[in-house]
């Protein structure tokens, strides 16, 4: 808890996207955190290389290898990788978050596992390794601590931190003996070259521990354990757990052979044996005859033997068919013949060839020939009886099976041809049934394999019956071009339109432009089966460091630009009117203290030093007797500053307004124009204060102005002048005289 409180990574947002929330695991070279992907709004796991190793080239190489290894893997039993980031300051990998426990924790809780659970877990691990090995990747650190188990029993292999591309030959001193010592293969322990079979050895050790509850080699000295892996004989599992099945023990021992040539040669081979064992847990493989005691697999009858699997290890006597008493009775039918041979040849030491005894021998031979006549005659009679019985049985069988038409209806069960090569099926069953190809089509089966038959397997058929089969042309293929350098959107359209699926990964690349394709797996041009996944690695651009954005507010523009450039940021300038000194930064679009990557653009608003224009409304009171069409204009220094549009007093509701924009304080002259007769007159002078937003009339006589331009109805005209609005300052009253705008001559009023 104390470490978590002092952990500086918690609270960081990597790449402006992955917000670190909690430390969930500590490893030898990296720590693992729970984080939130704020873009996709999901929980992820982030592995960050420890700072003490960040400057160590060996550890950095291994850490980069992990991302390189996992980047080409896509399998339900392998932890997914979403993103990677490497810079001088921090190296991290963003992975799938697994809500579960390690297999090691589960094994410690359970002790010895039942064989069904153990096989269930091991098969998933082997599927993951089969996928990795097919990509040329060896894990080299398979152990229960590196395997996660979800709540539903799904297995996820993780931590390819010391994984190595098998095709990269050679090794260095630092490559030696990498791996956890309890699960290390003999060749790893001695620093030799490793391949897929090294992983299978580690799987064998795990299966041993699952079933027995103990590690095969375990002491307090790691060096001693490594030596035992290289030299000591594996303690046989049944000495620890007597009830373990022989077939399962054979699988463990074969996986843990010292010499890689004697082990399973692939994960698929080991999976096949485990699957065979699942189907018949009492069966044996015959790899280790000493496990059978007196009954060895070679003693089993031929009809129950196969190349690798011998079925249940019952006593041989039970497997032989019972003898037919009707033929042989209770005695050995060959006994008399053997006895006769012994009597005939006698003992070799008793045979003499003395010429003097020749006559005597002739007499003895005659007597002996007479004694042999009876047993020989008996044997001939027995043979004749047996042959007659067999012939009678065959004739009776044919009579019983006669279908009434004179033809015998010899019926057999239709064999399963699906999945067999056509030539193989013809060779094996061609003498019993006629196999006819009716079509060749694309299918999920391999090329030349039978994928359909019109007579179902195990249906009764007559000998010589014709069965129609369909032979596969293989899976239908679609082309995948070389997409390297393509824009991702274009590449995505190409992949999806071909019936393929896409799996996107992002990675930094100093040479490939952001948004372009770095690589694909598989690499084009090639042909794929519709529905296959294509992994696409998309460039995130150059590998950039994270930068904390400074506070630019109130800085001068030149200083702000220099500061940003020194941090690798790009700033833009937007000038705005403001009373602040010219060049002062007023606003920034990224908050100070936020962490962004180098090259992130930041927009700054900078003052022009000019006050921002404000709007002021000027109101004019209209005499109630005014009639006609009028317009009021404000002038300053002879220049028109603003005007009302044309208005009719009868619809003006007693006032008309004029809006004007500007800054500071200005005195302006208001003029009234009669649009009907062209006459004009001065209304007065107004002080416009834009800072306070007010207008004050300094001199004012709007009634006189309307009268001067003949804008009042004479019959209702009064001597009382209209008063200005209450919100305006009362002006000094002056007589209304027709005036002209500055620099203009006043027009004489027209009667």
C-alpha positions, 0 to 999 in steps of 0.5 A: 500500500505504501509503495502504491501511494508513492508510485509516481506512475499512478495518475499519469496519462500515457500518450494522452490516452491510458490513465494509470489507476492502480498497481496490480502486479510486480515482476522482476523487470516490469510493473503491471498497472490497471489503466483506463483507455479514455478513448475506447472507454475500457479497462486495460493492463499496462506493463511499464519497464522499471526505471532501474532497467530502462538504461540496461540494454539487455533488459530493454532488448528483452522488453522490446522483444516481448512487444515484438513477439506478441505483436504477431500473435492472435489467439484466444489463449494468448493475452492480446496486446493493444498498443506499445510505447518506447521513448527515453523516459518510459517504455510500456505495453498496453495489454488485455486486462484479465480478471482472474488469477494465475494458474500458480495461485489456483494450483496452490489452492487445490493441491493435486488436480484431477486429471480432467482439470489438468488435461483441460488446462494443458490442452489450452496452453498447448494450443497457445504454444502451437500458434506461437511456434507456428509463428517462429516464436518460443516462449522460453519461460512457461510456468504457472505464474505466467498463465492466467485463468479466467473465472470460466476456466479459460487459460491465457498465456502471457509474459513473452518477455524472454520470448525469442524468434526461433529463426534467429540462430545463435545466442549470447552469454546473456541468452544462457539459462533464461527461464524459471529454474523449476520449469527450465529445460535441460538445454536451457539449463546448460545454455544451449540453443532452445526451440519449441521442444523446450516449451514442451518440456516446461509443459511436462513439468507443469502437468507433473506438478498439477497431478502430483502436487509436487515439482519433479526437482525441488531443493533450496539451491537453484543451481542444484535444481538446474543440474537435476534437470540436466542429469537426474532421472525424473521421479515416476509420477505414480510413486507420488500418486499411485492412482495416476493413469499409465497413459497420462504418466507416459505423456508426462515422461515423454514430454520431459525427456532429457534429449529433445529428439526423444520428446514430443516434436510439436505441441500438436503431437502432445495434444493428439496424445492428450486427446487420445487419452481423454477418449480412453483414460485406461489406454496405454501408449507403450512408450515406457514398457517398464510401467506395465510390469509383467504385461507389456504392450507387445503381449497384447493381441494384434487386433487391439494394437496400433502404432501408438495406443494399445487400449486398456491394459487388461490381461492378455488371456482375456483378449483372446477369443475363446476356443471352440470346444466343438472343434477341439474339445478340451485338449490341444489339437496339436498335442498328438502331433508334437508328441509323435515328433518327440517320439519319432526323433527322440533325444538327439544324444540317443541316435546311433548310426552303427552299420552293425545294427542296420538290420535291427533298425529295419525291424524297429522301423517297421514296427514303428511305422505300424504304430504311427498308422493309427494316430495319422489316420485319426488326424486325417479323419479329424481334419475331414470332419472340420472341413465338412463342418466349415463348408456346411456352416457357410452353405447354411449361412448363405441359405439363411441370408438369401433375399428370395431372388436368388441373390445373396444380400451380403450387407456391410456397414458403410464406412466413413469416407469424409475426411479421407483422401480419395485415393486412400479411400479407393485403396482401402474400400474399393474392393467392397464398394464403388466410390464415384466422384460426382463433383469437385467443389471448394470446401473447408476440407483440404484439397483432394479430401472427401467432404460429402457422401450420399450414403451415410456412415454406418448405413447397411449397404450391399457389397459392390454398392455405389456411393457418390462422393464430393471431393474438395478443391480446398478452401476458396481463396481471396487475394491479399495485396502488399498493403505496406505503406497504404493509408489505413482507411483504404487498406481496411476497405480492401481487406473487408471487401475481400471477405477477410477480417481485420485486427488492428495494432498501433506502433510507433515508427520513425520512418512510416508516416502516421496512419500508414500501414507498417506491416501485415500478417500474413504479408501480401501478396498472398491468398487467404481463405475468406473469414481469416484475420489479417493483423495490420500494424498502423504507424503512430508516427515518430516515437515521441516523448511525453511533455507537460504543457507549461502555463503560457498565460500573460507571457509575451508571444515571443517568449511563449513561442520559444518556450514551446519550441524548446519542449518540442511543442508547436504553437499557433497564434490567434490575435484578438482585440483586448485592452491588455498590452499588445502581444500578451497571451490571453488564452491557451487551448490545452490546460497547463500541467496536462501531459501530451506528446511531442509535436502536439499543436497548441493554439494561443490567443494573443492581444492586439493591444486594442480595446474590443469594440462595444455596442451602445444603443441611442434612443430618440423620443418621437413627437406624437404629432409627427407624420411621414417617413424619416431617418436619423443619422449620427455624424462624427467629424463629418463622417457618418457613424450610424443611422436608423433605417427609414421609420414611420412615427405612427408605428414607432411606439413613441421612440426609435433606436440606433445601435453603434459600435466603438471604443472609448468616448465620442461626441456625435451630432444627430441629424433628422432627415424627412424622406418625403421632402428631402429636408433635414435638421439638427436634433442635437449633440450626444456623448457616446461612452462605449466603456460604460455603454451609455449615451448622453444628449448634450444639446437636444431639441427633437420637436424643433427638428421635426418642425423644421423639416415639416414633419409635424401635423399643423392642426395638432401641433402644440407649443410643448416640446417632447422630452427626452427619455428618462435614462438620458441626461437632460440637454440644454434647450436650444431653438431648433434650426435647420442645420446641415452635417459638418462641411454641408450648407443648411437647406432653407425650410420650405413652407 
